[in-house]
Amino acid sequence: MKTTLDYRKDFLCVLAESEAPDGLLMREWYPVREASQAEVQILCGRPVTSVNQQEGIYVDEEGNVFQLLDKGETK
């Protein structure tokens, strides 16, 4: 699974991409916070790593922490 930061529907999101058994690419967006596209443009595409799944916490390569909205309960 590949996880990166992305922008969708006025939210900074964690985009999780994985390949289904039939070869199709599956994508799920998990909102982090409401933001403008200009505000998060520099963050989009940056890889992130899950460090605490229960709390919905991800960290990028520079050590910046991103917590999913509602601890990942909202997709």
C-alpha positions as CSV (number, residue, x, y, z in Angstrom):
1,M,0.0,0.0,0.0
2,K,1.2,3.5,-0.9
3,T,0.1,6.5,1.2
4,T,0.7,10.1,0.2
5,L,-0.8,13.5,1.0
6,D,-3.4,14.7,-1.5
7,Y,-6.2,17.3,-1.8
8,R,-9.8,16.4,-2.4
9,K,-13.1,18.2,-1.9
10,D,-11.6,21.1,0.1
11,F,-9.6,18.8,2.5
12,L,-6.0,17.9,2.9
13,C,-6.2,14.0,2.8
14,V,-4.1,10.9,3.1
15,L,-4.5,9.0,-0.1
16,A,-4.1,5.2,0.3
17,E,-3.5,3.4,-3.0
18,S,-3.4,-0.4,-3.2
19,E,-3.9,-3.0,-6.0
20,A,-6.9,-5.3,-5.8
21,P,-6.5,-9.0,-6.6
22,D,-8.0,-8.4,-10.0
23,G,-5.3,-5.8,-10.8
24,L,-7.4,-2.7,-10.4
25,L,-6.0,0.2,-8.5
26,M,-8.0,1.1,-5.4
27,R,-7.9,4.5,-3.9
28,E,-9.3,5.8,-0.6
29,W,-9.0,9.3,0.7
30,Y,-9.0,10.0,4.5
31,P,-9.5,13.6,5.5
32,V,-7.0,15.3,7.7
33,R,-8.4,18.9,7.9
34,E,-10.2,21.4,5.8
35,A,-7.8,23.5,3.7
36,S,-7.5,25.6,0.6
37,Q,-5.7,24.0,-2.4
38,A,-3.1,26.9,-2.4
39,E,-2.4,26.2,1.3
40,V,-1.6,22.5,0.8
41,Q,-0.2,22.5,-2.7
42,I,3.4,22.0,-1.5
43,L,2.3,19.0,0.6
44,C,0.4,17.1,-2.1
45,G,2.3,13.9,-3.3
46,R,4.4,13.8,-0.2
47,P,4.7,10.2,1.1
48,V,3.5,9.5,4.6
49,T,3.9,6.6,7.0
50,S,1.3,5.4,9.5
51,V,2.8,5.5,13.0
52,N,-0.4,4.9,15.0
53,Q,-3.4,3.3,13.2
54,Q,-5.7,3.5,16.2
55,E,-5.2,7.3,16.5
56,G,-5.0,7.9,12.7
57,I,-1.5,9.4,12.9
58,Y,0.8,9.7,9.9
59,V,4.3,11.2,9.6
60,D,6.0,12.5,6.5
61,E,9.7,12.3,5.6
62,E,10.5,15.6,7.4
63,G,8.8,14.5,10.6
64,N,5.6,16.5,10.2
65,V,2.7,14.9,11.9
66,F,-0.8,14.6,10.4
67,Q,-3.8,13.2,12.3
68,L,-6.8,12.1,10.4
69,L,-10.1,13.8,11.1
70,D,-12.1,11.9,13.7
71,K,-9.1,9.5,14.0
72,G,-9.8,8.0,10.6
73,E,-13.4,7.2,11.2
74,T,-14.5,9.4,8.3
75,K,-13.7,8.5,4.7
